[in-house]
Structure formats: C-alpha cells, structure tokens
Amino acid sequence: MFSSLRKDLSRKYCPRFGQIAIELGFITESQLTDALARQVREELSGQGHRLLGAILFDTDVLTAAQVEQVTTELFRRLRGADTAANDSARRRRCWSPRNIW
C-alpha cells in the first residue's frame, strides 16, 4: 500500500517537481530526463518506485536544501491552485440562478 501511495504522489507531483527544479535553475532538462529515465528503469527492474527528488539527491544533482526549496515551492503553488479553484467554485455558487432572490 505504501508503494502505491508513493506512486500516486509521484504521478501527481514529479512532473511539477522537475519543472520547478528547472525554473529555479537547480537542474537542466538533460538532468531531469536522466533522472526520469532512472526512475522508470528502477521500477521496471523491480527495485520499487522512488520519488524524483530522492533520485536527484542520491545522484548528487540536488542538495537537501534544494529539494526542500523545490518541494516548498511546489506546495505553495498547489495551495494557490486549490485556493483559486475554491474561489471559482464559490463564485459559481454565488451567481447561480438558484441563488437569485
């Protein structure tokens, strides 16, 4: 079950994790591609699924502080997206024809 949870988290966050790491200037597109390929190879060979940040840290591409910065930025953006989605839904409810007096 834990492996499944990690895989679900990875599917949701890793593409963004890599994108943010590139935006922050911590890695190149080539380094991201190599890390993603390693992630797939390891899983296909039965070694299990590892998060992208762990792979980049273990291969000395990112420091622990950089992984933390990317993760912090990732969750900041996710919170912002959640807030925007909630605000949009709230506006739709407020302006619904059913809510008109």
Gaussian input, Z-matrix of N, CA and C with variables (Angstrom, degrees):
# hf/3-21g

backbone

0 1
 N
 C     1     B1
 C     2     B2     1     A1
 N     3     B3     2     A2     1     D1
 C     4     B4     3     A3     2     D2
 C     5     B5     4     A4     3     D3
 N     6     B6     5     A5     4     D4
 C     7     B7     6     A6     5     D5
 C     8     B8     7     A7     6     D6
 N     9     B9     8     A8     7     D7
 C    10    B10     9     A9     8     D8
 C    11    B11    10    A10     9     D9
 N    12    B12    11    A11    10    D10
 C    13    B13    12    A12    11    D11
 C    14    B14    13    A13    12    D12
 N    15    B15    14    A14    13    D13
 C    16    B16    15    A15    14    D14
 C    17    B17    16    A16    15    D15
 N    18    B18    17    A17    16    D16
 C    19    B19    18    A18    17    D17
 C    20    B20    19    A19    18    D18
 N    21    B21    20    A20    19    D19
 C    22    B22    21    A21    20    D20
 C    23    B23    22    A22    21    D21
 N    24    B24    23    A23    22    D22
 C    25    B25    24    A24    23    D23
 C    26    B26    25    A25    24    D24
 N    27    B27    26    A26    25    D25
 C    28    B28    27    A27    26    D26
 C    29    B29    28    A28    27    D27
 N    30    B30    29    A29    28    D28
 C    31    B31    30    A30    29    D29
 C    32    B32    31    A31    30    D30
 N    33    B33    32    A32    31    D31
 C    34    B34    33    A33    32    D32
 C    35    B35    34    A34    33    D33
 N    36    B36    35    A35    34    D34
 C    37    B37    36    A36    35    D35
 C    38    B38    37    A37    36    D36
 N    39    B39    38    A38    37    D37
 C    40    B40    39    A39    38    D38
 C    41    B41    40    A40    39    D39
 N    42    B42    41    A41    40    D40
 C    43    B43    42    A42    41    D41
 C    44    B44    43    A43    42    D42
 N    45    B45    44    A44    43    D43
 C    46    B46    45    A45    44    D44
 C    47    B47    46    A46    45    D45
 N    48    B48    47    A47    46    D46
 C    49    B49    48    A48    47    D47
 C    50    B50    49    A49    48    D48
 N    51    B51    50    A50    49    D49
 C    52    B52    51    A51    50    D50
 C    53    B53    52    A52    51    D51
 N    54    B54    53    A53    52    D52
 C    55    B55    54    A54    53    D53
 C    56    B56    55    A55    54    D54
 N    57    B57    56    A56    55    D55
 C    58    B58    57    A57    56    D56
 C    59    B59    58    A58    57    D57
 N    60    B60    59    A59    58    D58
 C    61    B61    60    A60    59    D59
 C    62    B62    61    A61    60    D60
 N    63    B63    62    A62    61    D61
 C    64    B64    63    A63    62    D62
 C    65    B65    64    A64    63    D63
 N    66    B66    65    A65    64    D64
 C    67    B67    66    A66    65    D65
 C    68    B68    67    A67    66    D66
 N    69    B69    68    A68    67    D67
 C    70    B70    69    A69    68    D68
 C    71    B71    70    A70    69    D69
 N    72    B72    71    A71    70    D70
 C    73    B73    72    A72    71    D71
 C    74    B74    73    A73    72    D72
 N    75    B75    74    A74    73    D73
 C    76    B76    75    A75    74    D74
 C    77    B77    76    A76    75    D75
 N    78    B78    77    A77    76    D76
 C    79    B79    78    A78    77    D77
 C    80    B80    79    A79    78    D78
 N    81    B81    80    A80    79    D79
 C    82    B82    81    A81    80    D80
 C    83    B83    82    A82    81    D81
 N    84    B84    83    A83    82    D82
 C    85    B85    84    A84    83    D83
 C    86    B86    85    A85    84    D84
 N    87    B87    86    A86    85    D85
 C    88    B88    87    A87    86    D86
 C    89    B89    88    A88    87    D87
 N    90    B90    89    A89    88    D88
 C    91    B91    90    A90    89    D89
 C    92    B92    91    A91    90    D90
 N    93    B93    92    A92    91    D91
 C    94    B94    93    A93    92    D92
 C    95    B95    94    A94    93    D93
 N    96    B96    95    A95    94    D94
 C    97    B97    96    A96    95    D95
 C    98    B98    97    A97    96    D96
 N    99    B99    98    A98    97    D97
 C   100   B100    99    A99    98    D98
 C   101   B101   100   A100    99    D99
 N   102   B102   101   A101   100   D100
 C   103   B103   102   A102   101   D101
 C   104   B104   103   A103   102   D102
 N   105   B105   104   A104   103   D103
 C   106   B106   105   A105   104   D104
 C   107   B107   106   A106   105   D105
 N   108   B108   107   A107   106   D106
 C   109   B109   108   A108   107   D107
 C   110   B110   109   A109   108   D108
 N   111   B111   110   A110   109   D109
 C   112   B112   111   A111   110   D110
 C   113   B113   112   A112   111   D111
 N   114   B114   113   A113   112   D112
 C   115   B115   114   A114   113   D113
 C   116   B116   115   A115   114   D114
 N   117   B117   116   A116   115   D115
 C   118   B118   117   A117   116   D116
 C   119   B119   118   A118   117   D117
 N   120   B120   119   A119   118   D118
 C   121   B121   120   A120   119   D119
 C   122   B122   121   A121   120   D120
 N   123   B123   122   A122   121   D121
 C   124   B124   123   A123   122   D122
 C   125   B125   124   A124   123   D123
 N   126   B126   125   A125   124   D124
 C   127   B127   126   A126   125   D125
 C   128   B128   127   A127   126   D126
 N   129   B129   128   A128   127   D127
 C   130   B130   129   A129   128   D128
 C   131   B131   130   A130   129   D129
 N   132   B132   131   A131   130   D130
 C   133   B133   132   A132   131   D131
 C   134   B134   133   A133   132   D132
 N   135   B135   134   A134   133   D133
 C   136   B136   135   A135   134   D134
 C   137   B137   136   A136   135   D135
 N   138   B138   137   A137   136   D136
 C   139   B139   138   A138   137   D137
 C   140   B140   139   A139   138   D138
 N   141   B141   140   A140   139   D139
 C   142   B142   141   A141   140   D140
 C   143   B143   142   A142   141   D141
 N   144   B144   143   A143   142   D142
 C   145   B145   144   A144   143   D143
 C   146   B146   145   A145   144   D144
 N   147   B147   146   A146   145   D145
 C   148   B148   147   A147   146   D146
 C   149   B149   148   A148   147   D147
 N   150   B150   149   A149   148   D148
 C   151   B151   150   A150   149   D149
 C   152   B152   151   A151   150   D150
 N   153   B153   152   A152   151   D151
 C   154   B154   153   A153   152   D152
 C   155   B155   154   A154   153   D153
 N   156   B156   155   A155   154   D154
 C   157   B157   156   A156   155   D155
 C   158   B158   157   A157   156   D156
 N   159   B159   158   A158   157   D157
 C   160   B160   159   A159   158   D158
 C   161   B161   160   A160   159   D159
 N   162   B162   161   A161   160   D160
 C   163   B163   162   A162   161   D161
 C   164   B164   163   A163   162   D162
 N   165   B165   164   A164   163   D163
 C   166   B166   165   A165   164   D164
 C   167   B167   166   A166   165   D165
 N   168   B168   167   A167   166   D166
 C   169   B169   168   A168   167   D167
 C   170   B170   169   A169   168   D168
 N   171   B171   170   A170   169   D169
 C   172   B172   171   A171   170   D170
 C   173   B173   172   A172   171   D171
 N   174   B174   173   A173   172   D172
 C   175   B175   174   A174   173   D173
 C   176   B176   175   A175   174   D174
 N   177   B177   176   A176   175   D175
 C   178   B178   177   A177   176   D176
 C   179   B179   178   A178   177   D177
 N   180   B180   179   A179   178   D178
 C   181   B181   180   A180   179   D179
 C   182   B182   181   A181   180   D180
 N   183   B183   182   A182   181   D181
 C   184   B184   183   A183   182   D182
 C   185   B185   184   A184   183   D183
 N   186   B186   185   A185   184   D184
 C   187   B187   186   A186   185   D185
 C   188   B188   187   A187   186   D186
 N   189   B189   188   A188   187   D187
 C   190   B190   189   A189   188   D188
 C   191   B191   190   A190   189   D189
 N   192   B192   191   A191   190   D190
 C   193   B193   192   A192   191   D191
 C   194   B194   193   A193   192   D192
 N   195   B195   194   A194   193   D193
 C   196   B196   195   A195   194   D194
 C   197   B197   196   A196   195   D195
 N   198   B198   197   A197   196   D196
 C   199   B199   198   A198   197   D197
 C   200   B200   199   A199   198   D198
 N   201   B201   200   A200   199   D199
 C   202   B202   201   A201   200   D200
 C   203   B203   202   A202   201   D201
 N   204   B204   203   A203   202   D202
 C   205   B205   204   A204   203   D203
 C   206   B206   205   A205   204   D204
 N   207   B207   206   A206   205   D205
 C   208   B208   207   A207   206   D206
 C   209   B209   208   A208   207   D207
 N   210   B210   209   A209   208   D208
 C   211   B211   210   A210   209   D209
 C   212   B212   211   A211   210   D210
 N   213   B213   212   A212   211   D211
 C   214   B214   213   A213   212   D212
 C   215   B215   214   A214   213   D213
 N   216   B216   215   A215   214   D214
 C   217   B217   216   A216   215   D215
 C   218   B218   217   A217   216   D216
 N   219   B219   218   A218   217   D217
 C   220   B220   219   A219   218   D218
 C   221   B221   220   A220   219   D219
 N   222   B222   221   A221   220   D220
 C   223   B223   222   A222   221   D221
 C   224   B224   223   A223   222   D222
 N   225   B225   224   A224   223   D223
 C   226   B226   225   A225   224   D224
 C   227   B227   226   A226   225   D225
 N   228   B228   227   A227   226   D226
 C   229   B229   228   A228   227   D227
 C   230   B230   229   A229   228   D228
 N   231   B231   230   A230   229   D229
 C   232   B232   231   A231   230   D230
 C   233   B233   232   A232   231   D231
 N   234   B234   233   A233   232   D232
 C   235   B235   234   A234   233   D233
 C   236   B236   235   A235   234   D234
 N   237   B237   236   A236   235   D235
 C   238   B238   237   A237   236   D236
 C   239   B239   238   A238   237   D237
 N   240   B240   239   A239   238   D238
 C   241   B241   240   A240   239   D239
 C   242   B242   241   A241   240   D240
 N   243   B243   242   A242   241   D241
 C   244   B244   243   A243   242   D242
 C   245   B245   244   A244   243   D243
 N   246   B246   245   A245   244   D244
 C   247   B247   246   A246   245   D245
 C   248   B248   247   A247   246   D246
 N   249   B249   248   A248   247   D247
 C   250   B250   249   A249   248   D248
 C   251   B251   250   A250   249   D249
 N   252   B252   251   A251   250   D250
 C   253   B253   252   A252   251   D251
 C   254   B254   253   A253   252   D252
 N   255   B255   254   A254   253   D253
 C   256   B256   255   A255   254   D254
 C   257   B257   256   A256   255   D255
 N   258   B258   257   A257   256   D256
 C   259   B259   258   A258   257   D257
 C   260   B260   259   A259   258   D258
 N   261   B261   260   A260   259   D259
 C   262   B262   261   A261   260   D260
 C   263   B263   262   A262   261   D261
 N   264   B264   263   A263   262   D262
 C   265   B265   264   A264   263   D263
 C   266   B266   265   A265   264   D264
 N   267   B267   266   A266   265   D265
 C   268   B268   267   A267   266   D266
 C   269   B269   268   A268   267   D267
 N   270   B270   269   A269   268   D268
 C   271   B271   270   A270   269   D269
 C   272   B272   271   A271   270   D270
 N   273   B273   272   A272   271   D271
 C   274   B274   273   A273   272   D272
 C   275   B275   274   A274   273   D273
 N   276   B276   275   A275   274   D274
 C   277   B277   276   A276   275   D275
 C   278   B278   277   A277   276   D276
 N   279   B279   278   A278   277   D277
 C   280   B280   279   A279   278   D278
 C   281   B281   280   A280   279   D279
 N   282   B282   281   A281   280   D280
 C   283   B283   282   A282   281   D281
 C   284   B284   283   A283   282   D282
 N   285   B285   284   A284   283   D283
 C   286   B286   285   A285   284   D284
 C   287   B287   286   A286   285   D285
 N   288   B288   287   A287   286   D286
 C   289   B289   288   A288   287   D287
 C   290   B290   289   A289   288   D288
 N   291   B291   290   A290   289   D289
 C   292   B292   291   A291   290   D290
 C   293   B293   292   A292   291   D291
 N   294   B294   293   A293   292   D292
 C   295   B295   294   A294   293   D293
 C   296   B296   295   A295   294   D294
 N   297   B297   296   A296   295   D295
 C   298   B298   297   A297   296   D296
 C   299   B299   298   A298   297   D297
 N   300   B300   299   A299   298   D298
 C   301   B301   300   A300   299   D299
 C   302   B302   301   A301   300   D300

   B1=1.4510
   B2=1.5270
   B3=1.3379
   B4=1.4573
   B5=1.5278
   B6=1.3335
   B7=1.4614
   B8=1.5247
   B9=1.3276
   B10=1.4539
   B11=1.5290
   B12=1.3204
   B13=1.4574
   B14=1.5241
   B15=1.3277
   B16=1.4619
   B17=1.5211
   B18=1.3212
   B19=1.4603
   B20=1.5255
   B21=1.3440
   B22=1.4559
   B23=1.5264
   B24=1.3374
   B25=1.4561
   B26=1.5203
   B27=1.3094
   B28=1.4514
   B29=1.5211
   B30=1.3171
   B31=1.4730
   B32=1.5203
   B33=1.3178
   B34=1.4565
   B35=1.5275
   B36=1.3438
   B37=1.4555
   B38=1.5246
   B39=1.3115
   B40=1.4648
   B41=1.5204
   B42=1.3238
   B43=1.4660
   B44=1.5214
   B45=1.3122
   B46=1.4554
   B47=1.5167
   B48=1.3234
   B49=1.4554
   B50=1.5254
   B51=1.3193
   B52=1.4652
   B53=1.5160
   B54=1.3154
   B55=1.4632
   B56=1.5252
   B57=1.3182
   B58=1.4626
   B59=1.5239
   B60=1.3407
   B61=1.4641
   B62=1.5235
   B63=1.3255
   B64=1.4738
   B65=1.5252
   B66=1.3380
   B67=1.4659
   B68=1.5261
   B69=1.3339
   B70=1.4646
   B71=1.5281
   B72=1.3112
   B73=1.4615
   B74=1.5215
   B75=1.3396
   B76=1.4556
   B77=1.5291
   B78=1.3411
   B79=1.4606
   B80=1.5221
   B81=1.3184
   B82=1.4610
   B83=1.5258
   B84=1.3197
   B85=1.4680
   B86=1.5230
   B87=1.3149
   B88=1.4599
   B89=1.5326
   B90=1.3171
   B91=1.4662
   B92=1.5276
   B93=1.3263
   B94=1.4548
   B95=1.5220
   B96=1.3177
   B97=1.4643
   B98=1.5260
   B99=1.3265
   B100=1.4707
   B101=1.5272
   B102=1.3320
   B103=1.4630
   B104=1.5248
   B105=1.3274
   B106=1.4636
   B107=1.5269
   B108=1.3342
   B109=1.4697
   B110=1.5294
   B111=1.3115
   B112=1.4694
   B113=1.5220
   B114=1.3245
   B115=1.4533
   B116=1.5377
   B117=1.3114
   B118=1.4626
   B119=1.5291
   B120=1.3350
   B121=1.4701
   B122=1.5220
   B123=1.3329
   B124=1.4617
   B125=1.5251
   B126=1.3119
   B127=1.4577
   B128=1.5294
   B129=1.3194
   B130=1.4664
   B131=1.5253
   B132=1.3160
   B133=1.4657
   B134=1.5271
   B135=1.3245
   B136=1.4581
   B137=1.5181
   B138=1.3244
   B139=1.4644
   B140=1.5252
   B141=1.3019
   B142=1.4542
   B143=1.5173
   B144=1.3040
   B145=1.4685
   B146=1.5184
   B147=1.3250
   B148=1.4738
   B149=1.5136
   B150=1.3055
   B151=1.4629
   B152=1.5213
   B153=1.3081
   B154=1.4568
   B155=1.5193
   B156=1.3087
   B157=1.4622
   B158=1.5221
   B159=1.3294
   B160=1.4661
   B161=1.5193
   B162=1.3116
   B163=1.4675
   B164=1.5206
   B165=1.3205
   B166=1.4661
   B167=1.5247
   B168=1.3175
   B169=1.4647
   B170=1.5292
   B171=1.3172
   B172=1.4668
   B173=1.5266
   B174=1.3235
   B175=1.4653
   B176=1.5285
   B177=1.3269
   B178=1.4750
   B179=1.5264
   B180=1.3228
   B181=1.4630
   B182=1.5264
   B183=1.3361
   B184=1.4578
   B185=1.5255
   B186=1.3097
   B187=1.4662
   B188=1.5300
   B189=1.3122
   B190=1.4662
   B191=1.5314
   B192=1.3137
   B193=1.4727
   B194=1.5306
   B195=1.3238
   B196=1.4625
   B197=1.5221
   B198=1.3371
   B199=1.4683
   B200=1.5268
   B201=1.3110
   B202=1.4637
   B203=1.5241
   B204=1.3372
   B205=1.4623
   B206=1.5191
   B207=1.3299
   B208=1.4651
   B209=1.5245
   B210=1.3221
   B211=1.4638
   B212=1.5281
   B213=1.3207
   B214=1.4662
   B215=1.5269
   B216=1.3218
   B217=1.4664
   B218=1.5220
   B219=1.3161
   B220=1.4609
   B221=1.5230
   B222=1.3303
   B223=1.4627
   B224=1.5245
   B225=1.3336
   B226=1.4659
   B227=1.5270
   B228=1.3274
   B229=1.4707
   B230=1.5196
   B231=1.3182
   B232=1.4624
   B233=1.5259
   B234=1.3333
   B235=1.4663
   B236=1.5244
   B237=1.3144
   B238=1.4593
   B239=1.5122
   B240=1.3295
   B241=1.4673
   B242=1.5197
   B243=1.3339
   B244=1.4589
   B245=1.5199
   B246=1.3200
   B247=1.4606
   B248=1.5217
   B249=1.3274
   B250=1.4650
   B251=1.5270
   B252=1.3375
   B253=1.4661
   B254=1.5271
   B255=1.3182
   B256=1.4647
   B257=1.5134
   B258=1.3383
   B259=1.4603
   B260=1.5236
   B261=1.3358
   B262=1.4590
   B263=1.5238
   B264=1.3294
   B265=1.4655
   B266=1.5208
   B267=1.3195
   B268=1.4569
   B269=1.5327
   B270=1.3297
   B271=1.4617
   B272=1.5309
   B273=1.3334
   B274=1.4652
   B275=1.5204
   B276=1.3282
   B277=1.4671
   B278=1.5231
   B279=1.3115
   B280=1.4653
   B281=1.5189
   B282=1.3183
   B283=1.4614
   B284=1.5295
   B285=1.2946
   B286=1.4632
   B287=1.5254
   B288=1.3224
   B289=1.4755
   B290=1.5154
   B291=1.3351
   B292=1.4652
   B293=1.5180
   B294=1.3300
   B295=1.4540
   B296=1.5320
   B297=1.2980
   B298=1.4736
   B299=1.5264
   B300=1.2874
   B301=1.4635
   B302=1.4651
   A1=111.20
   A2=117.43
   A3=120.64
   A4=110.37
   A5=116.32
   A6=120.62
   A7=110.57
   A8=116.55
   A9=121.05
   A10=110.56
   A11=116.97
   A12=121.12
   A13=110.48
   A14=116.53
   A15=120.21
   A16=110.75
   A17=117.11
   A18=120.34
   A19=110.31
   A20=117.05
   A21=120.54
   A22=111.24
   A23=116.98
   A24=120.68
   A25=110.80
   A26=115.81
   A27=120.08
   A28=111.46
   A29=116.37
   A30=119.73
   A31=110.79
   A32=115.54
   A33=119.53
   A34=112.24
   A35=117.15
   A36=119.73
   A37=116.02
   A38=119.30
   A39=119.32
   A40=114.78
   A41=119.50
   A42=116.14
   A43=111.73
   A44=116.73
   A45=120.16
   A46=110.69
   A47=116.67
   A48=120.31
   A49=109.33
   A50=116.43
   A51=120.56
   A52=112.35
   A53=116.58
   A54=121.00
   A55=110.57
   A56=116.59
   A57=120.04
   A58=110.63
   A59=117.50
   A60=120.53
   A61=110.63
   A62=116.67
   A63=120.60
   A64=110.14
   A65=116.88
   A66=120.96
   A67=111.86
   A68=116.16
   A69=120.10
   A70=112.33
   A71=116.70
   A72=120.72
   A73=114.08
   A74=116.79
   A75=120.34
   A76=112.41
   A77=116.94
   A78=121.21
   A79=109.63
   A80=115.00
   A81=121.24
   A82=109.11
   A83=116.40
   A84=120.22
   A85=110.23
   A86=116.72
   A87=121.19
   A88=111.27
   A89=116.58
   A90=120.18
   A91=110.97
   A92=116.99
   A93=120.56
   A94=110.40
   A95=116.79
   A96=120.77
   A97=110.81
   A98=116.88
   A99=120.81
   A100=110.99
   A101=117.08
   A102=120.79
   A103=111.10
   A104=117.24
   A105=120.36
   A106=110.84
   A107=116.30
   A108=120.09
   A109=110.23
   A110=116.29
   A111=120.18
   A112=110.59
   A113=116.82
   A114=121.87
   A115=110.16
   A116=116.50
   A117=121.35
   A118=110.79
   A119=117.60
   A120=121.19
   A121=111.53
   A122=116.22
   A123=120.05
   A124=111.37
   A125=116.55
   A126=118.92
   A127=110.83
   A128=116.56
   A129=119.58
   A130=112.49
   A131=116.91
   A132=119.63
   A133=111.97
   A134=116.72
   A135=120.59
   A136=114.45
   A137=118.19
   A138=121.01
   A139=112.13
   A140=117.12
   A141=120.45
   A142=111.77
   A143=114.31
   A144=121.38
   A145=109.86
   A146=115.58
   A147=119.97
   A148=109.52
   A149=114.94
   A150=120.11
   A151=110.15
   A152=115.20
   A153=121.40
   A154=112.32
   A155=117.68
   A156=120.63
   A157=112.06
   A158=116.29
   A159=120.28
   A160=111.02
   A161=116.89
   A162=120.61
   A163=110.55
   A164=117.14
   A165=120.55
   A166=111.42
   A167=117.43
   A168=121.16
   A169=110.50
   A170=116.90
   A171=121.29
   A172=113.03
   A173=116.69
   A174=120.65
   A175=112.14
   A176=115.74
   A177=122.76
   A178=113.96
   A179=116.36
   A180=120.40
   A181=109.46
   A182=116.32
   A183=121.93
   A184=110.10
   A185=115.62
   A186=120.68
   A187=108.37
   A188=116.39
   A189=120.45
   A190=110.39
   A191=116.31
   A192=120.09
   A193=110.96
   A194=117.22
   A195=120.48
   A196=111.12
   A197=117.52
   A198=120.38
   A199=108.99
   A200=116.47
   A201=120.67
   A202=111.23
   A203=117.72
   A204=120.94
   A205=111.07
   A206=116.76
   A207=120.28
   A208=109.71
   A209=116.71
   A210=121.26
   A211=111.10
   A212=116.57
   A213=120.95
   A214=110.67
   A215=116.68
   A216=120.96
   A217=110.90
   A218=116.51
   A219=121.17
   A220=110.62
   A221=117.14
   A222=120.17
   A223=111.70
   A224=117.86
   A225=119.90
   A226=109.25
   A227=116.04
   A228=120.23
   A229=111.05
   A230=116.69
   A231=119.55
   A232=110.99
   A233=116.52
   A234=119.58
   A235=110.23
   A236=116.62
   A237=120.48
   A238=112.06
   A239=116.43
   A240=120.72
   A241=110.36
   A242=116.90
   A243=120.58
   A244=110.81
   A245=116.85
   A246=121.15
   A247=110.13
   A248=117.15
   A249=120.57
   A250=110.83
   A251=116.97
   A252=120.23
   A253=110.72
   A254=116.83
   A255=120.23
   A256=111.44
   A257=117.29
   A258=120.68
   A259=110.79
   A260=116.41
   A261=120.92
   A262=110.51
   A263=116.98
   A264=120.92
   A265=110.12
   A266=117.11
   A267=121.29
   A268=109.93
   A269=117.16
   A270=120.28
   A271=110.62
   A272=116.74
   A273=119.08
   A274=110.54
   A275=116.91
   A276=119.85
   A277=110.22
   A278=117.30
   A279=120.72
   A280=111.68
   A281=117.18
   A282=120.48
   A283=113.03
   A284=116.24
   A285=120.08
   A286=109.49
   A287=117.57
   A288=119.94
   A289=112.58
   A290=117.72
   A291=120.33
   A292=111.44
   A293=117.34
   A294=120.72
   A295=113.15
   A296=116.41
   A297=119.43
   A298=108.11
   A299=117.77
   A300=122.98
   A301=107.34
   D1=-42.48
   D2=-179.88
   D3=-60.59
   D4=-41.17
   D5=178.79
   D6=-61.78
   D7=-40.59
   D8=178.99
   D9=-64.42
   D10=-41.63
   D11=178.00
   D12=-62.51
   D13=-44.82
   D14=178.80
   D15=-62.34
   D16=-39.24
   D17=179.38
   D18=-64.99
   D19=-43.14
   D20=178.28
   D21=-62.08
   D22=-43.44
   D23=177.20
   D24=-62.02
   D25=-41.07
   D26=-179.51
   D27=-63.12
   D28=-44.91
   D29=179.22
   D30=-59.70
   D31=-38.26
   D32=-176.47
   D33=-76.70
   D34=-40.51
   D35=-169.17
   D36=-106.49
   D37=-27.15
   D38=-172.15
   D39=-62.07
   D40=-43.05
   D41=177.57
   D42=-58.20
   D43=-38.90
   D44=177.94
   D45=-71.22
   D46=-38.21
   D47=178.82
   D48=-56.77
   D49=-49.58
   D50=-179.96
   D51=-63.23
   D52=-42.16
   D53=179.21
   D54=-61.35
   D55=-44.84
   D56=-179.47
   D57=-66.63
   D58=-40.02
   D59=178.30
   D60=-60.12
   D61=-37.54
   D62=176.47
   D63=-68.51
   D64=-46.81
   D65=-179.38
   D66=-58.11
   D67=-37.29
   D68=-179.95
   D69=-78.97
   D70=-3.97
   D71=177.70
   D72=80.03
   D73=16.55
   D74=-177.64
   D75=-82.88
   D76=-31.25
   D77=-179.14
   D78=-138.43
   D79=165.36
   D80=175.12
   D81=-100.61
   D82=168.07
   D83=176.39
   D84=-61.11
   D85=-36.54
   D86=179.16
   D87=-63.80
   D88=-42.00
   D89=178.29
   D90=-65.67
   D91=-37.69
   D92=177.10
   D93=-64.80
   D94=-45.65
   D95=179.21
   D96=-59.57
   D97=-43.29
   D98=178.72
   D99=-62.25
   D100=-42.57
   D101=-179.12
   D102=-67.13
   D103=-40.42
   D104=178.02
   D105=-64.95
   D106=-40.31
   D107=177.68
   D108=-63.11
   D109=-41.24
   D110=178.19
   D111=-63.24
   D112=-41.08
   D113=179.04
   D114=-58.20
   D115=-46.04
   D116=-179.72
   D117=-67.00
   D118=-45.88
   D119=179.70
   D120=-58.03
   D121=-45.57
   D122=-179.26
   D123=-62.29
   D124=-42.44
   D125=-178.82
   D126=-68.38
   D127=-42.11
   D128=-179.92
   D129=-66.51
   D130=-27.65
   D131=-179.93
   D132=-86.47
   D133=3.59
   D134=176.15
   D135=86.63
   D136=10.81
   D137=-179.83
   D138=-81.58
   D139=-4.72
   D140=-179.37
   D141=94.79
   D142=173.55
   D143=-176.48
   D144=-100.09
   D145=128.96
   D146=176.09
   D147=-118.05
   D148=146.31
   D149=177.34
   D150=-69.89
   D151=150.18
   D152=-176.63
   D153=-59.01
   D154=-41.01
   D155=179.18
   D156=-60.30
   D157=-37.98
   D158=178.37
   D159=-66.10
   D160=-40.96
   D161=178.73
   D162=-64.43
   D163=-46.11
   D164=-179.21
   D165=-65.62
   D166=-33.42
   D167=176.63
   D168=-71.52
   D169=-47.57
   D170=-177.46
   D171=-63.83
   D172=-25.86
   D173=178.96
   D174=-95.96
   D175=12.87
   D176=178.02
   D177=60.04
   D178=28.49
   D179=175.23
   D180=-86.33
   D181=-39.79
   D182=177.39
   D183=-119.12
   D184=148.10
   D185=172.41
   D186=-86.76
   D187=167.68
   D188=177.03
   D189=-60.95
   D190=-39.24
   D191=179.37
   D192=-64.03
   D193=-38.43
   D194=178.88
   D195=-68.82
   D196=-40.71
   D197=176.28
   D198=-59.39
   D199=-42.85
   D200=179.22
   D201=-63.53
   D202=-41.97
   D203=179.39
   D204=-63.50
   D205=-43.71
   D206=179.92
   D207=-64.01
   D208=-44.74
   D209=-179.56
   D210=-62.97
   D211=-42.52
   D212=177.83
   D213=-60.55
   D214=-44.91
   D215=178.98
   D216=-65.41
   D217=-40.06
   D218=178.60
   D219=-59.00
   D220=-49.45
   D221=-178.94
   D222=-70.24
   D223=-30.79
   D224=175.63
   D225=-62.30
   D226=-43.55
   D227=179.92
   D228=-67.55
   D229=-40.10
   D230=179.59
   D231=-64.20
   D232=-41.19
   D233=177.11
   D234=-62.29
   D235=-40.66
   D236=178.08
   D237=-64.05
   D238=-40.02
   D239=178.72
   D240=-67.04
   D241=-41.32
   D242=178.01
   D243=-63.37
   D244=-41.75
   D245=179.63
   D246=-64.30
   D247=-43.27
   D248=179.42
   D249=-63.87
   D250=-41.56
   D251=178.92
   D252=-64.78
   D253=-41.10
   D254=178.59
   D255=-65.81
   D256=-40.95
   D257=178.13
   D258=-63.15
   D259=-41.56
   D260=179.51
   D261=-63.51
   D262=-43.97
   D263=178.95
   D264=-64.26
   D265=-40.08
   D266=179.72
   D267=-63.65
   D268=-41.67
   D269=178.77
   D270=-64.00
   D271=-40.75
   D272=178.92
   D273=-62.26
   D274=-40.42
   D275=178.82
   D276=-65.85
   D277=-41.35
   D278=-177.55
   D279=-66.11
   D280=-34.83
   D281=-176.15
   D282=-99.77
   D283=11.83
   D284=178.73
   D285=-67.12
   D286=142.91
   D287=178.55
   D288=-56.93
   D289=-28.30
   D290=178.80
   D291=-66.94
   D292=-23.34
   D293=-176.66
   D294=-91.46
   D295=0.74
   D296=178.39
   D297=-79.46
   D298=138.45
   D299=-175.67
   D300=-67.55

